[in-house]
């Protein structure tokens, strides 16, 4: 089993409580600039693809995907 990596995904709008539930257990923060960040551990590329698929399904604008922690460093 691989070690999860932590990713931060930025989108171009705030998420309401209904949409935030779609991303549990990740942490969603609605930023003052009108964007939202979704941050949390992702087990593998398949799980990351699933998260990006949710963003696509919700018709949200993806701004960035960043790995913010590498356990080997």
Number of C-alpha atoms within 10 A of each C-alpha: 5 6 12 14 18 17 20 20 21 21 20 15 17 19 19 10 9 8 14 17 13 13 16 11 12 19 14 23 15 17 12 8 9 11 17 20 22 21 21 20 19 19 14 13 10 10 12 17 12 11 18 16 12 15 18 12 9 11 9 15 13 16 13 11 16 11 14 13 14 11 8 6 4
